[in-house]
Amino acid sequence: WKPLAGAPSRSFSKPTISAQTVKKLRDQTGSPMMDCKRALEESNGDVSTALDFLRKKGMASAAKKESRRSADGLIAFHIAQDGKNATIIELNSETDFVAKNPTFQKLAGAIVTLRAQAPTNLDVESFKSDFQLASGPKSESAVSVGDAVKEMVATVGENCQLRRAAGIEVKEGIIAKYMHTPMGTDVGKLGVLVALETSCADKTKVGEVGVKLAMHIAAASPTFLTIQDVSKDAEEKEKSIFIGQAAESGKKAEHFEKIVTGRIRKWHQEVVLMEQEFLIAGEGDKKKTVAEYLEDAGKTLGGGITIGSFLRFKLGESE
């Protein structure tokens, strides 16, 4: 067969993948460079799709993806005086040196305190434009949150961004907090807030339970609170990956359903808070899930304890 005269030629060359992109995928997965390069070529350079490709081929672990950013800065949180709502933010800088700057930390504290006045579900862009601080790094009068961050850029000579901000609230109970690698009062690199609903009278003891749960969340990095909270899209994506892994390993198609069911159960134990093994157990304590720990704590304190919601912000991670 020969092409018709004058017919346009077609090129099927592979996309050009930069070494930086290959390195980024390798850093996320630990897979060999050539495997990462091939996965990116098969995925037209998209890192997220390439990671799924590697997982289907069994070349990357099933651990939760964390797309890390090069940004530095601070996580800051604030609990209202009545204890019924709390807020957490990520304020980015380019270097750790600026993150330790007292003016930068003061701005982070002012922003996270102001965030408590906004609705819990308000998006960060609306918060930056619609809410004002009493003063900024260079202003003595009222200034929007967005403009205050711009003033910080002029003050320290680095790009600074308020990347995300969120709120959490409780009806009857307490909000517990935990800051891993703290860099000052309520600022650090990884912060967790947990809303505990309870009728227990001893709120101090409930708070101790809450701190342990927050420490667990910091370490275990759950994505969902309960199995019912797992989105259909997320579960279907995992099923597709597990089927690909089973096929790649030579398993027969009639065994796929049983294999996938078992792996979904294990995946739930990795990403669903209530299904995770509780990590902050005392020495000699038997293994238990977070749900079992909460049930036992409620019995001990004389009332049920439930987790209403939680927020976990780690500096530089994907949302």
C-alpha positions as CSV (number, residue, x, y, z in Angstrom):
1,W,0.0,0.0,0.0
2,K,1.2,3.5,-0.9
3,P,-0.2,6.9,0.1
4,L,-1.9,8.9,-2.6
5,A,0.2,11.5,-4.2
6,G,-0.1,14.8,-2.5
7,A,-1.7,13.2,0.7
8,P,-0.4,14.8,3.9
9,S,2.1,12.8,5.9
10,R,1.2,12.0,9.5
11,S,3.6,11.8,12.4
12,F,3.1,9.4,15.2
13,S,6.1,10.6,17.3
14,K,5.8,10.4,21.1
15,P,5.3,13.6,23.1
16,T,8.4,15.3,24.4
17,I,8.6,14.8,28.1
18,S,10.9,17.0,30.1
19,A,13.4,15.6,32.6
20,Q,11.8,17.7,35.3
21,T,8.4,16.1,34.7
22,V,9.9,12.6,34.8
23,K,11.7,13.5,38.1
24,K,8.4,14.8,39.6
25,L,6.7,11.5,38.9
26,R,9.7,9.5,40.2
27,D,9.7,11.5,43.4
28,Q,6.0,10.7,43.9
29,T,6.2,7.0,43.1
30,G,9.7,5.8,43.7
31,S,9.5,4.0,40.3
32,P,12.5,3.8,38.0
33,M,13.2,6.8,35.7
34,M,12.5,4.8,32.4
35,D,9.2,3.5,33.8
36,C,8.2,7.0,34.7
37,K,9.2,8.3,31.2
38,R,7.2,5.6,29.5
39,A,4.2,6.2,31.7
40,L,4.3,9.9,30.9
41,E,4.6,9.2,27.1
42,E,1.6,6.9,27.3
43,S,-0.3,9.7,29.2
44,N,0.6,12.6,27.0
45,G,2.7,14.1,29.8
46,D,-0.1,14.2,32.4
47,V,1.4,13.3,35.8
48,S,-1.8,12.2,37.4
49,T,-2.8,9.9,34.5
50,A,0.8,8.6,34.4
51,L,0.7,7.7,38.1
52,D,-2.5,5.7,37.5
53,F,-0.8,4.0,34.6
54,L,2.0,2.9,36.8
55,R,-0.3,1.6,39.5
56,K,-2.2,-0.5,36.9
57,K,1.1,-1.9,35.8
58,G,2.0,-2.6,39.4
59,M,5.0,-0.2,39.2
60,A,3.8,2.2,41.9
61,S,2.4,1.6,45.3
62,A,-1.3,2.1,46.1
63,A,-0.5,4.7,48.7
64,K,-2.5,7.9,48.4
65,K,-1.1,10.4,46.0
66,E,0.3,13.6,47.4
67,S,1.2,16.1,44.8
68,R,3.7,18.2,46.6
69,R,4.3,21.9,45.8
70,S,7.7,23.6,46.1
71,A,6.1,26.3,48.3
72,D,7.1,27.0,51.9
73,G,5.2,29.0,54.5
74,L,2.9,28.2,57.4
75,I,-0.2,26.4,58.4
76,A,-2.1,28.4,61.1
77,F,-5.3,27.6,63.0
78,H,-7.5,29.4,65.4
79,I,-10.3,28.1,67.7
80,A,-13.0,30.7,68.7
81,Q,-13.3,31.6,72.4
82,D,-16.6,29.7,72.7
83,G,-15.0,26.6,71.2
84,K,-17.8,26.2,68.7
85,N,-15.9,27.0,65.5
86,A,-12.4,27.0,64.3
87,T,-10.4,27.9,61.2
88,I,-7.2,26.8,59.4
89,I,-5.2,28.4,56.6
90,E,-2.1,27.8,54.4
91,L,-0.1,31.0,53.8
92,N,2.8,30.3,51.4
93,S,6.2,32.0,51.0
94,E,9.1,30.9,48.9
95,T,11.5,30.1,51.8
96,D,11.5,28.8,55.4
97,F,13.4,32.0,56.3
98,V,10.4,34.1,55.6
99,A,8.0,31.6,57.3
100,K,9.9,32.3,60.5
101,N,9.6,36.1,60.1
102,P,7.6,37.6,63.0
103,T,5.7,39.9,60.6
104,F,4.8,36.9,58.3
105,Q,3.6,34.9,61.3
106,K,1.6,37.9,62.7
107,L,-0.2,38.2,59.3
108,A,-1.0,34.5,59.3
109,G,-2.5,34.8,62.8
110,A,-4.6,37.8,61.8
111,I,-5.9,36.1,58.7
112,V,-6.8,32.9,60.4
113,T,-8.6,34.8,63.2
114,L,-10.5,36.9,60.7
115,R,-11.5,33.7,58.8
116,A,-13.7,32.7,61.8
117,Q,-16.0,35.6,60.9
118,A,-16.7,34.1,57.5
119,P,-19.1,31.3,56.6
120,T,-17.3,27.9,56.9
121,N,-17.9,27.0,53.3
122,L,-16.6,30.4,51.8
123,D,-14.1,29.9,49.1
124,V,-10.6,31.4,49.5
125,E,-10.9,33.9,46.6
126,S,-14.1,35.5,48.0
127,F,-12.5,35.6,51.5
128,K,-9.4,37.5,50.1
129,S,-11.6,40.1,48.3
130,D,-14.5,40.5,50.7
131,F,-13.0,40.5,54.1
132,Q,-10.8,43.2,55.6
133,L,-8.1,43.2,58.3
134,A,-7.8,46.2,60.6
135,S,-4.3,46.8,59.2
136,G,-1.6,45.2,57.0
137,P,2.1,44.8,57.0
138,K,2.4,48.3,55.5
139,S,-1.0,49.8,56.1
140,E,-2.2,51.3,59.3
141,S,-5.8,51.4,58.1
142,A,-8.2,48.6,57.0
143,V,-7.0,46.5,54.1
144,S,-8.5,43.5,52.3
145,V,-6.9,40.1,53.0
146,G,-5.7,39.9,49.4
147,D,-4.1,43.3,49.6
148,A,-2.5,42.5,52.9
149,V,-0.8,39.5,51.4
150,K,0.5,41.7,48.5
151,E,1.9,44.1,51.1
152,M,3.7,41.1,52.6
153,V,5.3,40.5,49.2
154,A,6.6,44.0,49.2
155,T,7.8,43.7,52.8
156,V,9.8,40.4,52.5
157,G,10.7,40.5,48.8
158,E,9.3,37.0,48.1
159,N,6.1,35.8,46.4
160,C,3.5,35.1,49.1
161,Q,0.1,33.6,48.6
162,L,-2.9,32.7,50.8
163,R,-3.5,29.3,49.1
164,R,-6.4,27.9,51.1
165,A,-8.6,28.7,54.1
166,A,-11.4,26.6,55.7
167,G,-13.6,26.5,58.7
168,I,-15.1,23.8,60.9
169,E,-17.9,24.0,63.6
170,V,-19.5,21.9,66.3
171,K,-23.0,22.0,67.8
172,E,-22.6,20.2,71.1
173,G,-19.1,19.2,71.9
174,I,-15.5,20.4,71.3
175,I,-13.0,21.1,68.6
176,A,-9.6,19.6,69.1
177,K,-6.4,20.8,67.5
178,Y,-2.9,19.4,66.9
179,M,0.1,21.1,65.2
180,H,2.9,18.9,64.0
181,T,6.3,20.5,63.7
182,P,5.1,23.8,65.3
183,M,7.0,27.1,64.5
184,G,5.2,29.2,67.1
185,T,1.8,29.5,68.8
186,D,-0.7,27.7,66.6
187,V,1.5,27.9,63.5
188,G,3.6,25.1,61.9
189,K,3.9,22.8,58.9
190,L,1.0,20.4,59.5
191,G,-2.2,21.3,61.3
192,V,-5.3,19.3,62.2
193,L,-8.8,20.3,63.5
194,V,-11.3,17.7,64.6
195,A,-15.0,18.5,65.6
196,L,-16.3,16.1,68.2
197,E,-20.0,15.9,68.9
198,T,-20.8,14.6,72.4
199,S,-23.1,14.9,75.4
200,C,-20.3,14.0,77.8
201,A,-20.1,16.5,80.7
202,D,-16.3,16.2,81.1
203,K,-15.2,18.3,78.1
204,T,-11.5,18.2,79.3
205,K,-11.4,14.4,78.9
206,V,-13.2,14.7,75.6
207,G,-10.5,17.2,74.5
208,E,-7.8,14.6,75.4
209,V,-9.6,12.1,73.1
210,G,-9.8,14.8,70.4
211,V,-6.0,15.5,70.6
212,K,-5.2,11.8,70.1
213,L,-7.6,11.7,67.1
214,A,-6.0,14.8,65.7
215,M,-2.5,13.3,66.1
216,H,-3.8,10.1,64.4
217,I,-5.2,12.2,61.5
218,A,-1.9,14.0,61.1
219,A,0.0,10.7,60.8
220,A,-2.5,8.6,58.8
221,S,-3.8,11.3,56.4
222,P,-7.3,10.0,55.8
223,T,-9.3,11.4,52.9
224,F,-12.8,10.5,54.0
225,L,-14.6,10.3,57.4
226,T,-16.8,7.2,56.7
227,I,-17.2,4.7,53.9
228,Q,-20.5,6.5,53.1
229,D,-18.5,9.6,52.4
230,V,-16.3,7.9,49.7
231,S,-17.3,9.4,46.3
232,K,-18.5,7.0,43.6
233,D,-15.9,8.4,41.2
234,A,-13.0,7.8,43.6
235,E,-14.1,4.2,44.2
236,E,-14.7,3.4,40.5
237,K,-11.2,4.8,39.7
238,E,-9.7,2.5,42.3
239,K,-11.6,-0.5,41.0
240,S,-10.3,0.2,37.5
241,I,-6.8,0.3,38.8
242,F,-7.2,-2.9,40.8
243,I,-8.6,-4.7,37.7
244,G,-5.6,-3.5,35.7
245,Q,-3.3,-4.8,38.3
246,A,-5.0,-8.2,38.4
247,A,-4.9,-8.4,34.6
248,E,-1.2,-7.4,34.5
249,S,-0.3,-10.1,37.1
250,G,-2.0,-12.8,34.9
251,K,-5.1,-13.5,37.1
252,K,-8.1,-15.0,35.4
253,A,-11.0,-12.6,34.6
254,E,-13.5,-14.7,36.6
255,H,-11.4,-14.0,39.7
256,F,-11.4,-10.2,39.3
257,E,-14.5,-9.5,41.3
258,K,-13.3,-11.3,44.4
259,I,-9.8,-9.7,44.1
260,V,-11.2,-6.2,43.6
261,T,-13.6,-6.6,46.6
262,G,-10.7,-7.5,48.9
263,R,-8.5,-4.7,47.6
264,I,-11.3,-2.1,48.0
265,R,-11.8,-3.2,51.6
266,K,-8.1,-2.7,52.2
267,W,-8.2,0.7,50.4
268,H,-11.0,1.8,52.7
269,Q,-8.8,0.9,55.7
270,E,-6.1,3.2,54.2
271,V,-8.2,6.3,53.3
272,V,-11.3,6.2,55.5
273,L,-10.8,7.6,59.0
274,M,-13.3,5.4,60.8
275,E,-11.8,2.3,59.2
276,Q,-8.2,3.0,59.9
277,E,-6.2,1.3,62.6
278,F,-5.9,3.8,65.5
279,L,-2.2,4.7,65.7
280,I,-2.1,6.6,69.0
281,A,-2.7,3.5,71.2
282,G,-1.0,3.0,74.5
283,E,1.8,0.5,75.0
284,G,0.2,-3.0,75.4
285,D,-3.2,-1.9,74.1
286,K,-4.8,-4.3,71.6
287,K,-5.2,-3.1,68.0
288,K,-8.4,-1.3,67.2
289,T,-9.9,0.9,64.5
290,V,-10.7,4.6,65.0
291,A,-14.4,3.7,65.3
292,E,-13.6,1.2,68.0
293,Y,-11.4,3.7,69.9
294,L,-14.3,6.3,69.8
295,E,-16.8,3.7,71.0
296,D,-14.6,2.7,73.9
297,A,-13.8,6.3,74.8
298,G,-17.6,7.1,74.9
299,K,-18.3,4.2,77.2
300,T,-15.5,5.3,79.5
301,L,-16.7,8.9,79.7
302,G,-20.3,8.1,80.0
303,G,-21.6,9.3,76.6
304,G,-21.4,8.8,72.9
305,I,-18.7,10.6,70.9
306,T,-18.8,11.1,67.2
307,I,-16.6,12.9,64.7
308,G,-18.6,15.6,62.9
309,S,-15.8,16.6,60.6
310,F,-12.1,17.1,60.4
311,L,-9.6,19.3,58.5
312,R,-6.0,18.4,57.8
313,F,-3.7,20.9,56.1
314,K,-0.1,20.0,55.3
315,L,2.1,22.6,53.8
316,G,2.5,22.2,50.1
317,E,0.3,19.2,49.6
318,S,-2.5,18.9,47.0
319,E,-6.1,19.6,48.2
